[in-house]
Amino acid sequence: MANTDPKGDIDYVLSDALVFISDEEDQGIQRGVKRSAEDAALVQEDQVKPTPAKRLEIDGEPSKVELDESGPPNQVDKPAEPSQTTVTPKTTEPSPAGHKEKTYTLVDQESEIKQALANLRECSEANSLLAVDCEAEKLGRDGKLSLVAVATERHTYLFDIKTLGAKVFDEGLRHLLQDPNREKLMFDCRSDSDCLWHLYAVKLTNVLDLQLMQIIHQESDKSHPYYGRVMPRDFQRRIKGFKKCLEHYVDDQNFARIKNSGLPLMGKDGVNWMKRPLIKQLLEYAAVDVQGFFPLYCKLKSAVDTPSAKKRLQVGSQRYLDLYQSKSVRIYDKYELNAFLPWRVLPDSVNETFYRQEVTCTGCKRRFPRSDFTKTQLRLGSQKCPVCKKIDKGC
Ligand SMILES: [Zn+2]
C-alpha cells in the first residue's frame, strides 16, 4: 500500500512493469493499473481547508503507522555520524552553473541550524532556486519524517528532523520553505506537502514540480508520438517516477549507482530512515535525490520558458501541493495512489486555471464541475472523474 519512496523508485503500489510500460504507445494507456485488493471503504469526505494540527486521526480506522503520540519525533537516540561528507555524482553534461562536484552536510546539532540556513539563503540569493525533498518512514501525515534535504546547485543540507525535531523549522527552515520569493524544485510534492503541513505546520509555497514539468515537456517534444494530437477524453496521462526521469533525461550512471545502492537499505516502508546514526548509503541517497533535481530541471526547463507555460506549471504545482494535504483523511486506496496524472491537476491552458468544484468524485473524493460527469452517473450517485473511471477499468 504505502510506498517507501513516493518519488517513484518503487512506483507507488504498482510494479514497474505495469506502470511505466509505455509512455509512447497508444496501447500503453490501455494497460498497467493493477486493481488493488485492499480497496479501502469509501469515506464520505471532501477536500476541506487544512488545519495546522500535528496529525489528523482517521475516524474509526486504525492508524496506518504507529506514531509516537507524545509529539514530533524529536528525541535523540545517539550522536549521528560525522556531519560533513562529500559525494561526487558526476554528470554527463555540466550542470547549469558548471559545477561537477557537489557536497552535502548533515545538520544534526542545534548549533548548526542557523549557519546552515544562513548559507542556504546566501547561496540561493543569485537565482533564488532551491531543491527540496523529504525522506521519511511512510512519507505523509501518518508517517515519520527523517530528513529534509534542501539544496542549491552548489551544496545540499540534510536537516535531521528525527534528531532535532520541530526546532529546525522554528529556527528558520519553515520560513525558507514558505518564502514566496524563492522557487523550490520538487519531484512529486504531494506526500512531502502532506507530511510537512500536518506534522510541522509548514506550508510549502512557490514549488515547481518536476514530475509535472516532465508532462509538459513531453507535450512539447516533437519526436513524441503524442505531439500535436488531440487526445480523447478517456486518455489519461501517466506520470513517471524520479528514477525513470533521471534515466531518461539525465542518464547519470553515478546517480543511478548511489540510488540503487541506497534503495534496498531503506527497509519496509522506509523504516530505516528513522534509525540513528543513518548509514552513509542512505545519506548519499538523500543527497543524490535532491541534487538530481537540478540536472533534470536543466533538461526540462525549455518546456516552461514562456510565461503561459510557466504559469500552467505553477498552477499545477500548487494543486499538487494541495492534493493530499487538503484531504481531511488519507485513504491510500487505488484512487489516491496510482500512476495517472490526477484529473484537472494540470490545466489544459493558462486560461483554465479555475474550475468549479460542484460534485464529488466517488473515487478520489475530489470535487469537479458537474459537466465532468455523465447524467446517468449523477442520477445513480456513482459519478467518477475520468481518471477514476480509468482505474476502475483496470487499465
Ligand atoms: Zn476521481
Boltz pocket constraint, residues with backbone or C-beta under 6 A from the ligand:
constraints:
  - pocket:
      binder: B
      contacts: [[A, 335], [A, 343], [A, 361], [A, 362], [A, 363], [A, 364], [A, 365], [A, 366], [A, 384], [A, 385], [A, 386], [A, 387], [A, 388]]
      max_distance: 6.0
